[in-house]
């Protein structure tokens, strides 16, 4: 092996190692590891009478946030609080009676359907049951 070949291999290997050192964290960021999550089907979200009419409460459903809404008419509704656009947390706006995503001005009605903004899909709706002093939220189906 002559000197030129050795230097070409050395610098080529150094360049490849440097490129790998820069790309590895980027790839790990873009493709996060899969996390196993205990499947939770039913959660106690609130106590009966805790929510005033036309108000909402954010609670945890498994590892993701969800929102429990008490409408003007006193009907309890629950949805995932994760926007379908870029996974920002949606909030309930009492003035408009809609769910609002502040990241890109996405808006959902009280059926979870997209009213405006960039979200591609509606919010996932949950079943709400009042059992004694507790309000339980569970996955549909």
Secondary structure, DSSP 8 states (H G I E B T S, - for coil): --HHHHHHHHHHHHHHHHHHHHHHHHHHHHS----------EEEEEETT-S-TTEEEEEEETTEEEEEEE-TTS-EEEEE-B-TTT--BEEEETTTTEEEETTTTEEE-TTS-EEESS--S---EEEEEEETTEEEEEE--
